[in-house]
């Protein structure tokens, strides 16, 4: 969402990086570096997705509170790490290099949104702000293929070709999670090709010495799983390329300093992962036409000290007219670097400006995003400072198309999880995004990718809502808020596009046993009321009258609604495209409700959410 559309948030003072650098200590071993950035996330206010405090305001606030920050132990490197006396830094090869101050956490908080997970939410964002300058690319229709080996483990770097007869429409490499996505409606528009009359595509999958061909129905399940008959082969050590695409115009000085301060933390955490990757860093610096340079490329290197030397030479200058030549930087990022061929490839583009869309540029950011998908490169985009809506729009397009995420930096916003007033309904991980320190988020994304190639999946917080009885609200008010949030979550995370005109049926909530039958019925009624009250309208609710009679005609028991085929069968008779079903359980601490959204035509599970409900909110 655009920052101008958000609720006003309480502004709190922040300490800019220069202050935290004053308190950083000298060298620390890898164990201490890892301790600097815990792998944690905090609940965020879902209303926020862009900075509400400018960099200049944050700087002023930081200066005003300098004295109080000086005494805060959390800012002192020695208090944070328990680091031993200063020691010389080591290069990636283990050779002793020039002593540097130990890295310190930047203190800069960032949030991220996963527009591929919240796909329906993202398509609504694109439609709402379609008037901003951008290059259109139709993603409304999205198909995904997940490649697994004989043991069900994801296969990275599988070459996948999307073909219509003898003509190849698209190709690309699967990511570490085995996923490759493509967009039939967009492919239909390339080179004037018309594929609307065709009901299916061929996918040619090449991996582990095999070449399989499968047919995919265009209107079938949104995700197709293909299992190879052989086990995957993972390179050891895993090549891990990390590229920073960095806007170096005059307003980016703080961000450059923060990257300098935290690059060692990122390296240490990445280097400590198992299986241990072979880490290489690279840089693409960019400004705009008329500045000192348009782009500058620093090739990938395993030498951390050498990379830090290159980073030390970077300074902010030029700019002034806001849009910068991001497209030129993306061209170099995708075409001027020797990306590894059999590992993990990640890029982080950092800017506070929208992109120049020069009419004479034959290579634009959509070309770059498609090239990234073809080469299996994820481009995480990071918006900072006073990034305008048109900048956010383009950055989110790039991240979504390359299967990455959009990250936004904030300078002191305060939401409920940061000390604001708590409410009756909360979300464990933030309804729309999660916040943490920027370096912690980058490390988390790196961990996720490497974990897919290990035998130990990354543990993540489970996603759920909770509702507590508070004196200031009636039971019905609290449940109305809960079910409105839960329904919105189901819709946001749907990989199938749901519009205001899409017919959706809300099926009765099924109790796990007779002891919760009355509460299941009551919660079901509250769910219907919440759906009817949702504004703006996000679907068309199908009438539920005579549903019990219909169940009897179909020879279905209410308990049978837990089964996907039963849900799809009933939804079809009700004339719904999608259905919401629920299962209620009684736990020691209260009720637990599981809600799921299904597509009727394919019996495909689109999204799931969970709610923990205070026992006092029941009957």
VEXDREN-2710 file (C-alpha; in Angstrom, 1 decimal):
% VEXDREN-2710
k/r/px/py/pz
1/UNK/0.0/0.0/0.0
2/UNK/1.1/3.6/-0.6
3/UNK/2.3/5.4/2.4
4/UNK/-0.2/8.2/1.8
5/UNK/-3.0/5.7/2.3
6/UNK/-1.9/4.5/5.7
7/UNK/-3.1/5.5/9.1
8/UNK/-0.8/8.0/10.9
9/UNK/1.6/6.2/13.1
10/UNK/3.3/7.3/16.3
11/UNK/6.9/8.5/15.4
12/UNK/9.7/7.4/17.6
13/UNK/13.3/8.5/17.6
14/UNK/15.8/6.3/15.9
15/UNK/19.6/6.3/16.1
16/UNK/21.2/6.4/12.6
17/UNK/24.0/4.1/11.8
18/UNK/26.7/6.7/12.5
19/UNK/25.8/6.6/16.1
20/UNK/25.8/2.8/16.4
21/UNK/29.2/2.7/14.7
22/UNK/30.6/4.8/17.5
23/UNK/29.7/2.0/19.9
24/UNK/30.9/-0.9/17.8
25/UNK/33.7/-3.0/19.2
26/UNK/36.8/-4.5/17.5
27/UNK/37.0/-7.9/15.8
28/UNK/34.9/-10.8/16.9
29/UNK/34.8/-14.5/15.9
30/UNK/32.1/-16.0/13.7
31/UNK/30.1/-17.2/16.7
32/UNK/29.9/-13.7/18.1
33/UNK/29.0/-12.3/14.7
34/UNK/26.1/-14.8/14.4
35/UNK/24.9/-13.8/17.8
36/UNK/24.6/-10.2/16.7
37/UNK/21.6/-10.9/14.5
38/UNK/19.1/-13.3/16.0
39/UNK/16.8/-15.1/13.6
40/UNK/13.6/-13.6/15.0
41/UNK/10.6/-11.7/13.6
42/UNK/8.2/-9.4/15.3
43/UNK/4.5/-8.8/14.6
44/UNK/3.8/-5.7/12.6
45/UNK/0.9/-3.4/12.1
46/UNK/-0.6/-4.5/8.8
47/UNK/-1.6/-1.0/7.9
48/UNK/2.0/0.0/7.2
49/UNK/4.0/-0.7/4.1
50/UNK/6.1/2.4/3.5
51/UNK/8.2/4.8/5.6
52/UNK/6.2/7.4/7.4
53/UNK/9.3/9.3/8.7
54/UNK/11.8/10.7/6.2
55/UNK/15.5/10.3/6.6
56/UNK/16.0/13.9/7.4
57/UNK/13.3/13.7/10.1
58/UNK/14.9/10.5/11.5
59/UNK/18.3/12.2/11.6
60/UNK/16.9/15.2/13.6
61/UNK/15.1/12.9/16.0
62/UNK/18.3/10.9/16.5
63/UNK/20.3/14.0/17.2
64/UNK/17.7/15.1/19.7
65/UNK/18.0/11.9/21.6
66/UNK/21.7/11.3/21.3
67/UNK/22.4/11.6/25.0
68/UNK/19.8/8.9/26.0
69/UNK/21.1/6.6/23.3
70/UNK/24.7/6.8/24.5
71/UNK/23.8/4.9/27.6
72/UNK/21.7/2.2/26.0
73/UNK/23.6/-1.1/26.4
74/UNK/22.0/-2.6/23.3
75/UNK/23.9/-0.2/21.1
76/UNK/27.3/-1.1/22.5
77/UNK/29.1/-3.8/20.5
78/UNK/30.7/-5.3/23.6
79/UNK/27.3/-5.6/25.4
80/UNK/25.6/-7.1/22.3
81/UNK/28.2/-9.7/21.5
82/UNK/30.2/-10.4/24.6
83/UNK/33.2/-10.1/22.2
84/UNK/36.8/-10.8/23.3
85/UNK/39.5/-8.2/23.0
86/UNK/40.2/-6.9/19.5
87/UNK/41.5/-9.4/17.0
88/UNK/42.7/-9.0/13.4
89/UNK/40.0/-9.6/10.7
90/UNK/40.3/-12.6/8.4
91/UNK/39.7/-12.7/4.7
92/UNK/37.5/-15.3/3.1
93/UNK/40.5/-17.5/2.5
94/UNK/41.6/-17.3/6.2
95/UNK/44.5/-15.0/5.6
96/UNK/45.0/-12.2/8.0
97/UNK/44.0/-8.9/6.5
98/UNK/43.9/-5.3/7.6
99/UNK/42.2/-5.0/11.0
100/UNK/38.7/-3.6/10.8
101/UNK/36.2/-2.6/13.5
102/UNK/33.9/-5.5/14.1
103/UNK/30.6/-5.2/12.4
104/UNK/27.7/-3.9/14.4
105/UNK/24.0/-4.4/13.7
106/UNK/22.7/-1.4/11.8
107/UNK/19.7/-0.8/14.1
108/UNK/17.8/0.0/10.9
109/UNK/14.4/-1.8/10.9
110/UNK/12.9/-3.1/7.7
111/UNK/9.7/-4.9/6.7
112/UNK/9.0/-7.2/3.9
113/UNK/6.0/-8.4/1.9
114/UNK/5.8/-11.6/0.0
115/UNK/3.8/-10.7/-3.1
116/UNK/4.0/-14.2/-4.5
117/UNK/2.5/-15.7/-1.3
118/UNK/0.0/-12.9/-1.0
119/UNK/-0.7/-13.1/-4.7
120/UNK/-4.3/-12.0/-4.8
121/UNK/-3.5/-9.0/-2.5
122/UNK/-0.7/-8.0/-4.9
123/UNK/-2.8/-8.2/-8.0
124/UNK/-5.3/-5.9/-6.3
125/UNK/-2.4/-3.5/-5.5
126/UNK/-1.4/-3.4/-9.2
127/UNK/-4.9/-2.7/-10.3
128/UNK/-5.5/0.0/-7.7
129/UNK/-2.4/2.0/-8.6
130/UNK/-2.2/1.2/-12.3
131/UNK/-2.1/4.9/-13.2
132/UNK/1.5/5.3/-12.0
133/UNK/4.2/5.2/-14.7
134/UNK/5.2/1.5/-15.2
135/UNK/5.6/-1.2/-17.8
136/UNK/2.5/-3.5/-17.8
137/UNK/3.0/-7.2/-17.5
138/UNK/-0.1/-9.4/-17.1
139/UNK/0.4/-11.7/-14.1
140/UNK/-3.3/-12.3/-13.3
141/UNK/-3.0/-15.8/-14.6
142/UNK/-0.1/-17.6/-12.9
143/UNK/0.9/-21.2/-13.1
144/UNK/3.7/-22.8/-11.1
145/UNK/5.6/-26.1/-11.4
146/UNK/7.5/-27.6/-8.5
147/UNK/10.2/-30.1/-9.3
148/UNK/10.9/-32.8/-6.7
149/UNK/13.3/-35.7/-6.7
150/UNK/12.4/-39.4/-5.9
151/UNK/12.4/-38.7/-2.2
152/UNK/10.2/-35.6/-2.4
153/UNK/13.1/-33.1/-2.0
154/UNK/13.1/-29.9/-4.1
155/UNK/15.3/-29.9/-7.1
156/UNK/17.1/-26.6/-7.8
157/UNK/18.3/-25.5/-11.3
158/UNK/16.0/-27.8/-13.2
159/UNK/15.7/-26.3/-16.7
160/UNK/12.0/-25.9/-17.5
161/UNK/10.6/-25.1/-21.0
162/UNK/7.0/-23.9/-21.6
163/UNK/6.0/-25.0/-25.1
164/UNK/3.0/-24.7/-27.3
165/UNK/3.5/-27.4/-30.0
166/UNK/7.0/-26.8/-31.4
167/UNK/7.2/-23.3/-30.2
168/UNK/8.9/-22.4/-26.9
169/UNK/7.1/-19.6/-25.1
170/UNK/9.4/-19.3/-22.0
171/UNK/12.1/-21.1/-20.2
172/UNK/13.8/-20.8/-16.8
173/UNK/15.5/-22.5/-13.9
174/UNK/13.8/-23.8/-10.8
175/UNK/14.9/-22.1/-7.5
176/UNK/16.2/-23.8/-4.4
177/UNK/12.6/-24.7/-3.4
178/UNK/12.1/-26.5/-6.8
179/UNK/9.6/-23.8/-8.0
180/UNK/9.3/-22.2/-11.4
181/UNK/6.4/-19.8/-12.3
182/UNK/5.1/-18.5/-15.6
183/UNK/2.2/-16.3/-16.8
184/UNK/0.2/-17.6/-19.7
185/UNK/-1.8/-14.4/-20.3
186/UNK/1.5/-12.4/-20.5
187/UNK/3.0/-15.1/-22.8
188/UNK/0.0/-14.8/-25.1
189/UNK/0.8/-11.2/-25.8
190/UNK/4.4/-11.6/-26.7
191/UNK/5.3/-11.1/-30.4
192/UNK/1.5/-11.0/-31.2
193/UNK/1.2/-14.7/-30.3
194/UNK/-2.4/-15.8/-29.7
195/UNK/-2.8/-18.7/-27.4
196/UNK/-6.2/-18.1/-25.9
197/UNK/-7.9/-20.9/-27.9
198/UNK/-5.4/-23.4/-26.5
199/UNK/-6.4/-25.3/-23.3
200/UNK/-3.0/-26.7/-22.4
201/UNK/0.8/-26.4/-22.5
202/UNK/3.7/-28.8/-22.6
203/UNK/6.4/-28.5/-19.9
204/UNK/9.8/-30.0/-20.7
205/UNK/11.8/-30.6/-17.5
206/UNK/15.5/-31.3/-17.7
207/UNK/17.3/-32.2/-14.4
208/UNK/19.5/-35.0/-13.0
209/UNK/20.2/-36.4/-16.4
210/UNK/16.5/-36.8/-17.2
211/UNK/14.2/-35.1/-19.8
212/UNK/10.5/-35.4/-18.9
213/UNK/7.6/-33.9/-20.8
214/UNK/4.3/-33.3/-19.1
215/UNK/1.1/-31.6/-20.2
216/UNK/-0.4/-28.8/-18.1
217/UNK/-4.0/-27.6/-18.4
218/UNK/-4.3/-23.9/-18.5
219/UNK/-7.3/-23.9/-16.3
220/UNK/-6.1/-26.7/-14.0
221/UNK/-4.4/-26.5/-10.6
222/UNK/-2.4/-23.4/-10.1
223/UNK/0.6/-25.4/-8.9
224/UNK/1.7/-28.6/-10.7
225/UNK/4.1/-31.0/-8.9
226/UNK/6.4/-33.1/-10.9
227/UNK/8.5/-35.8/-9.3
228/UNK/11.7/-37.1/-10.9
229/UNK/12.5/-40.8/-10.7
230/UNK/16.0/-40.1/-9.4
231/UNK/17.5/-38.3/-6.4
232/UNK/18.8/-34.8/-6.7
233/UNK/22.5/-33.9/-6.8
234/UNK/23.6/-30.9/-4.9
235/UNK/27.0/-29.2/-5.5
236/UNK/29.3/-29.2/-2.5
237/UNK/30.0/-26.6/-1.3
238/UNK/26.9/-24.9/-2.5
239/UNK/27.8/-21.9/-4.7
240/UNK/26.1/-18.8/-3.2
241/UNK/26.3/-15.5/-5.2
242/UNK/25.0/-12.4/-3.5
243/UNK/24.8/-9.2/-5.6
244/UNK/24.0/-5.7/-4.2
245/UNK/22.5/-3.4/-6.8
246/UNK/23.1/0.0/-5.2
247/UNK/21.8/3.4/-6.0
248/UNK/24.8/5.7/-5.2
249/UNK/23.2/9.1/-5.7
250/UNK/23.5/11.8/-3.1
251/UNK/20.5/10.8/-0.9
252/UNK/21.8/7.3/-0.4
253/UNK/24.8/8.0/1.9
254/UNK/23.2/6.5/5.0
255/UNK/22.3/3.2/3.2
256/UNK/25.8/2.9/1.8
257/UNK/27.2/3.3/5.4
258/UNK/24.8/0.7/6.7
259/UNK/25.8/-1.8/4.1
260/UNK/29.5/-1.3/5.0
261/UNK/28.7/-1.8/8.6
262/UNK/26.8/-5.0/8.2
263/UNK/28.4/-6.9/5.3
264/UNK/30.6/-8.8/7.7
265/UNK/27.6/-9.9/9.7
266/UNK/25.9/-11.1/6.6
267/UNK/29.0/-13.0/5.5
268/UNK/29.6/-14.6/8.9
269/UNK/26.0/-15.9/9.1
270/UNK/26.0/-17.2/5.6
271/UNK/29.4/-18.8/6.0
272/UNK/28.2/-20.6/9.2
273/UNK/25.2/-22.3/7.5
274/UNK/25.0/-26.1/6.9
275/UNK/25.6/-27.2/4.3
276/UNK/28.2/-24.6/4.1
277/UNK/28.0/-22.4/1.0
278/UNK/30.8/-20.9/-1.0
279/UNK/29.9/-17.2/-0.7
280/UNK/30.7/-14.6/-3.4
281/UNK/29.7/-10.9/-3.2
282/UNK/29.4/-8.6/-6.1
283/UNK/28.3/-5.0/-6.7
284/UNK/26.5/-3.0/-9.4
285/UNK/26.6/0.7/-8.6
286/UNK/24.3/3.1/-10.5
287/UNK/23.4/6.7/-10.8
288/UNK/21.8/8.4/-13.9
289/UNK/22.7/10.0/-17.2
290/UNK/24.7/13.1/-16.6
291/UNK/26.2/12.0/-13.3
292/UNK/29.8/10.8/-12.7
293/UNK/28.8/7.4/-14.1
294/UNK/25.6/5.5/-15.0
295/UNK/26.7/2.1/-13.8
296/UNK/29.8/0.5/-12.3
297/UNK/30.3/-3.3/-11.9
298/UNK/32.4/-5.0/-9.2
299/UNK/32.7/-8.7/-10.3
300/UNK/31.8/-11.5/-7.9
301/UNK/34.6/-12.4/-5.4
302/UNK/35.1/-14.9/-2.6
303/UNK/37.5/-12.4/-0.9
304/UNK/35.5/-10.6/1.8
305/UNK/38.3/-8.2/2.5
306/UNK/38.7/-7.3/-1.1
307/UNK/35.0/-6.8/-1.4
308/UNK/35.0/-4.5/1.6
309/UNK/37.8/-2.5/0.0
310/UNK/35.6/-2.0/-3.0
311/UNK/32.7/-1.1/-0.8
312/UNK/34.8/1.4/1.1
313/UNK/35.5/3.3/-2.1
314/UNK/31.8/3.8/-2.8
315/UNK/30.4/7.2/-2.0
316/UNK/27.1/9.0/-2.6
317/UNK/27.0/11.9/-5.0
318/UNK/25.0/13.3/-7.9
319/UNK/21.3/12.8/-8.5
320/UNK/18.9/15.4/-7.5
321/UNK/16.2/14.8/-10.0
322/UNK/14.9/11.6/-8.2
323/UNK/14.4/9.0/-10.9
324/UNK/17.6/7.1/-11.5
325/UNK/18.7/4.6/-14.1
326/UNK/17.8/1.4/-12.4
327/UNK/17.2/-0.3/-15.8
328/UNK/20.8/0.2/-16.9
329/UNK/21.9/-1.3/-13.5
330/UNK/19.6/-4.3/-14.0
331/UNK/21.0/-4.8/-17.5
332/UNK/24.5/-5.1/-16.1
333/UNK/23.3/-7.2/-13.2
334/UNK/21.8/-9.8/-15.6
335/UNK/24.3/-9.6/-18.4
336/UNK/27.7/-8.4/-17.2
337/UNK/28.4/-10.8/-14.3
338/UNK/29.5/-14.5/-14.2
339/UNK/26.7/-15.9/-12.0
340/UNK/27.2/-19.4/-10.8
341/UNK/25.5/-22.1/-12.8
342/UNK/24.6/-24.8/-10.2
343/UNK/24.0/-23.0/-6.9
344/UNK/21.9/-20.2/-5.4
345/UNK/21.8/-16.7/-7.0
346/UNK/20.4/-13.7/-5.0
347/UNK/20.4/-10.0/-5.7
348/UNK/19.4/-7.1/-3.5
349/UNK/18.5/-3.8/-5.2
350/UNK/18.5/-0.8/-2.9
351/UNK/17.2/2.6/-3.8
352/UNK/15.1/5.5/-2.6
353/UNK/14.1/6.7/-6.1
354/UNK/11.8/5.5/-8.8
355/UNK/13.3/4.2/-12.0
356/UNK/14.0/6.3/-15.1
357/UNK/11.9/4.8/-18.0
358/UNK/13.9/6.2/-20.9
359/UNK/12.0/5.7/-24.2
360/UNK/15.3/4.9/-26.0
361/UNK/16.1/2.0/-23.7
362/UNK/15.4/-1.3/-25.5
363/UNK/16.0/-3.3/-22.3
364/UNK/13.6/-2.5/-19.5
365/UNK/13.0/-3.8/-16.0
366/UNK/10.4/-6.3/-17.2
367/UNK/13.1/-7.8/-19.6
368/UNK/15.4/-7.9/-16.6
369/UNK/12.9/-9.7/-14.4
370/UNK/12.1/-12.2/-17.1
371/UNK/15.9/-12.8/-17.6
372/UNK/16.3/-13.3/-13.9
373/UNK/13.5/-15.9/-13.9
374/UNK/15.2/-17.6/-16.9
375/UNK/18.6/-17.7/-15.0
376/UNK/17.1/-18.6/-11.7
377/UNK/18.1/-15.3/-10.0
378/UNK/16.0/-13.8/-7.3
379/UNK/16.0/-10.0/-7.2
380/UNK/14.9/-8.7/-3.8
381/UNK/14.1/-5.0/-4.0
382/UNK/14.6/-2.6/-1.1
383/UNK/12.8/0.7/-1.0
384/UNK/14.2/3.3/1.4
385/UNK/13.9/7.0/2.4
386/UNK/11.1/8.8/0.7
387/UNK/10.5/6.2/-2.1
388/UNK/7.4/7.4/-4.0
389/UNK/4.6/5.1/-5.0
390/UNK/5.8/4.8/-8.6
391/UNK/9.1/3.5/-7.2
392/UNK/7.4/1.0/-4.9
393/UNK/5.2/-0.2/-7.8
394/UNK/8.2/-1.0/-10.0
395/UNK/10.3/-2.5/-7.2
396/UNK/7.4/-4.8/-6.3
397/UNK/6.9/-5.9/-9.9
398/UNK/10.6/-6.8/-10.2
399/UNK/10.7/-8.8/-6.9
400/UNK/7.4/-10.6/-7.6
401/UNK/8.4/-11.6/-11.2
402/UNK/11.8/-12.9/-10.0
403/UNK/10.2/-14.9/-7.1
404/UNK/11.8/-12.7/-4.5
405/UNK/10.3/-10.2/-2.0
406/UNK/9.9/-6.5/-1.6
407/UNK/11.6/-5.0/1.5
408/UNK/10.9/-1.5/2.8
409/UNK/13.0/0.4/5.3
410/UNK/11.4/2.4/8.1
411/UNK/12.8/5.2/10.2
412/UNK/10.9/5.0/13.5
413/UNK/7.3/4.0/12.8
414/UNK/5.6/2.3/15.7
415/UNK/3.0/-0.3/15.4
416/UNK/1.2/-2.5/17.9
417/UNK/4.1/-5.0/18.1
418/UNK/6.5/-2.1/18.9
419/UNK/4.7/-0.8/22.0
420/UNK/1.5/0.6/20.6
421/UNK/-1.9/-0.2/22.3
422/UNK/-2.8/-3.9/22.0
423/UNK/-6.1/-4.9/20.6
424/UNK/-8.4/-7.9/21.0
425/UNK/-7.3/-9.5/17.7
426/UNK/-3.7/-9.9/16.7
427/UNK/-1.7/-11.8/14.1
428/UNK/1.3/-13.9/15.1
429/UNK/3.5/-12.8/12.2
430/UNK/1.8/-9.6/11.0
431/UNK/-1.1/-9.7/8.6
432/UNK/0.8/-8.4/5.6
433/UNK/4.5/-8.3/6.4
434/UNK/7.1/-8.9/9.1
435/UNK/9.6/-6.5/10.5
436/UNK/13.2/-7.0/11.7
437/UNK/16.6/-5.4/11.2
438/UNK/17.6/-5.2/7.6
439/UNK/20.6/-7.4/7.9
440/UNK/18.5/-10.0/9.8
441/UNK/16.0/-10.1/7.0
442/UNK/18.7/-10.5/4.4
443/UNK/20.3/-13.3/6.5
444/UNK/16.8/-15.0/6.9
445/UNK/16.3/-15.0/3.1
446/UNK/19.8/-16.6/2.6
447/UNK/19.0/-19.2/5.3
448/UNK/15.7/-20.1/3.6
449/UNK/17.4/-20.7/0.3
450/UNK/20.2/-22.8/1.7
451/UNK/17.8/-24.8/3.9
452/UNK/15.9/-26.1/0.9
453/UNK/19.1/-27.9/-0.1
454/UNK/19.7/-29.4/3.3
455/UNK/18.1/-32.2/5.1
456/UNK/16.9/-29.9/7.8
457/UNK/14.2/-27.5/6.7
458/UNK/14.3/-24.0/8.2
459/UNK/12.0/-23.6/11.1
460/UNK/9.5/-20.7/10.8
461/UNK/6.9/-19.3/13.0
462/UNK/3.5/-20.7/12.4
463/UNK/1.0/-18.3/11.0
464/UNK/-2.1/-17.7/13.1
465/UNK/-4.6/-15.1/14.4
466/UNK/-5.6/-14.9/18.0
467/UNK/-8.7/-13.3/19.6
468/UNK/-8.9/-12.4/23.3
469/UNK/-11.9/-11.2/25.4
470/UNK/-11.4/-7.6/26.5
471/UNK/-13.7/-5.4/28.5
472/UNK/-14.0/-2.6/25.9
473/UNK/-15.5/-4.9/23.2
474/UNK/-18.5/-7.1/23.1
475/UNK/-18.0/-10.7/22.1
476/UNK/-19.6/-10.2/18.7
477/UNK/-17.4/-7.1/18.0
478/UNK/-14.2/-9.1/18.7
479/UNK/-15.3/-12.1/16.7
480/UNK/-16.3/-9.8/13.8
481/UNK/-12.8/-8.4/13.8
482/UNK/-11.2/-11.8/14.0
483/UNK/-13.2/-13.3/11.1
484/UNK/-12.8/-10.2/8.9
485/UNK/-9.0/-10.5/9.4
486/UNK/-9.0/-14.2/8.8
487/UNK/-11.1/-14.0/5.6
488/UNK/-8.9/-11.2/4.3
489/UNK/-5.8/-13.4/5.0
490/UNK/-7.3/-16.3/3.1
491/UNK/-8.0/-14.0/0.1
492/UNK/-4.6/-12.3/0.2
493/UNK/-2.7/-15.6/0.1
494/UNK/-4.8/-17.1/-2.7
495/UNK/-2.8/-18.0/-5.8
496/UNK/-6.0/-17.9/-7.8
497/UNK/-7.3/-14.5/-8.6
498/UNK/-10.5/-13.7/-6.7
499/UNK/-12.4/-10.6/-7.7
500/UNK/-15.5/-8.8/-6.3
501/UNK/-17.6/-10.8/-8.8
502/UNK/-16.2/-14.2/-7.9
503/UNK/-19.0/-16.4/-6.3
504/UNK/-17.8/-17.8/-2.9
505/UNK/-19.6/-20.1/-0.6
506/UNK/-19.1/-20.2/3.2
507/UNK/-19.7/-23.7/4.3
508/UNK/-20.7/-24.6/7.9
509/UNK/-17.9/-24.9/10.4
510/UNK/-17.4/-28.5/11.4
511/UNK/-16.9/-29.4/15.1
512/UNK/-14.3/-32.0/15.9
513/UNK/-16.8/-33.6/18.3
514/UNK/-20.2/-33.0/19.8
515/UNK/-18.8/-30.9/22.6
516/UNK/-18.1/-28.0/20.2
517/UNK/-21.1/-28.4/17.9
518/UNK/-22.9/-25.3/19.3
519/UNK/-19.8/-23.1/19.2
520/UNK/-19.0/-24.3/15.6
521/UNK/-22.5/-23.2/14.5
522/UNK/-22.1/-19.9/16.4
523/UNK/-18.7/-19.1/14.9
524/UNK/-20.0/-20.1/11.5
525/UNK/-22.7/-17.5/11.8
526/UNK/-20.2/-14.8/12.9
527/UNK/-18.1/-15.7/9.9
528/UNK/-21.0/-15.1/7.6
529/UNK/-21.8/-11.7/9.2
530/UNK/-18.1/-10.7/8.9
531/UNK/-18.1/-11.7/5.2
532/UNK/-21.2/-9.7/4.5
533/UNK/-19.7/-6.6/6.2
534/UNK/-16.3/-6.7/4.4
535/UNK/-15.6/-3.4/2.7
536/UNK/-14.5/-3.0/0.0
537/UNK/-16.4/-6.0/-1.4
538/UNK/-13.9/-8.7/-2.4
539/UNK/-16.2/-11.5/-3.5
540/UNK/-19.9/-12.4/-4.1
541/UNK/-21.3/-14.5/-1.3
542/UNK/-23.4/-17.5/-2.4
543/UNK/-26.7/-18.0/-0.5
544/UNK/-26.5/-20.8/2.0
545/UNK/-30.2/-21.5/2.4
546/UNK/-31.3/-25.1/2.2
547/UNK/-27.7/-26.3/2.6
548/UNK/-28.7/-29.1/4.9
549/UNK/-31.2/-30.3/2.4
550/UNK/-28.5/-30.2/-0.3
551/UNK/-26.1/-32.2/1.9
552/UNK/-28.8/-34.9/2.3
553/UNK/-29.4/-35.0/-1.5
554/UNK/-25.7/-35.4/-2.1
555/UNK/-25.5/-38.1/0.6
556/UNK/-22.9/-36.0/2.4
557/UNK/-22.5/-35.7/6.2
558/UNK/-21.4/-32.4/7.7
559/UNK/-18.2/-34.2/8.8
560/UNK/-17.6/-35.0/5.1
561/UNK/-16.9/-31.3/4.5
562/UNK/-13.4/-31.8/5.9
563/UNK/-12.6/-33.8/2.8
564/UNK/-11.5/-31.8/-0.2
565/UNK/-13.5/-33.7/-2.7
566/UNK/-16.6/-33.3/-0.6
567/UNK/-16.0/-29.6/-0.4
568/UNK/-15.5/-29.2/-4.1
569/UNK/-18.6/-31.3/-4.9
570/UNK/-20.8/-29.2/-2.6
571/UNK/-19.3/-26.0/-3.9
572/UNK/-20.1/-27.0/-7.4
573/UNK/-23.8/-27.6/-6.6
574/UNK/-24.0/-24.3/-4.8
575/UNK/-22.6/-22.5/-7.9
576/UNK/-19.5/-21.3/-6.2
577/UNK/-16.0/-20.8/-7.8
578/UNK/-14.3/-20.9/-4.4
579/UNK/-15.4/-22.1/-1.0
580/UNK/-14.4/-21.5/2.6
581/UNK/-14.6/-24.4/5.1
582/UNK/-13.7/-24.6/8.7
583/UNK/-12.9/-27.1/11.4
584/UNK/-13.2/-26.3/15.1
585/UNK/-11.3/-28.0/18.0
586/UNK/-11.4/-27.5/21.8
587/UNK/-7.9/-27.1/23.4
588/UNK/-6.9/-26.6/27.0
589/UNK/-6.3/-22.9/26.4
590/UNK/-9.4/-22.2/24.3
591/UNK/-10.7/-22.9/20.8
592/UNK/-8.6/-23.5/17.7
593/UNK/-10.3/-22.9/14.3
594/UNK/-8.7/-23.9/11.0
595/UNK/-10.1/-22.2/7.9
596/UNK/-9.2/-23.1/4.3
597/UNK/-10.0/-21.6/0.9
598/UNK/-10.5/-24.1/-2.0
599/UNK/-11.1/-23.8/-5.7
600/UNK/-14.1/-25.8/-6.7
601/UNK/-13.2/-26.7/-10.3
602/UNK/-9.9/-28.4/-9.3
603/UNK/-10.5/-29.2/-5.6
604/UNK/-7.3/-27.3/-5.1
605/UNK/-6.3/-25.9/-1.7
606/UNK/-5.6/-22.2/-2.2
607/UNK/-4.8/-21.0/1.3
608/UNK/-5.1/-21.8/5.0
609/UNK/-5.3/-19.8/8.1
610/UNK/-5.7/-20.6/11.8
611/UNK/-7.3/-18.8/14.7
612/UNK/-6.9/-19.2/18.4
613/UNK/-10.0/-18.0/20.2
614/UNK/-10.4/-17.2/23.9
615/UNK/-12.8/-19.6/25.6
616/UNK/-14.7/-16.6/26.9
617/UNK/-15.6/-15.7/23.3
618/UNK/-17.5/-18.9/22.9
619/UNK/-21.0/-19.8/24.0
END
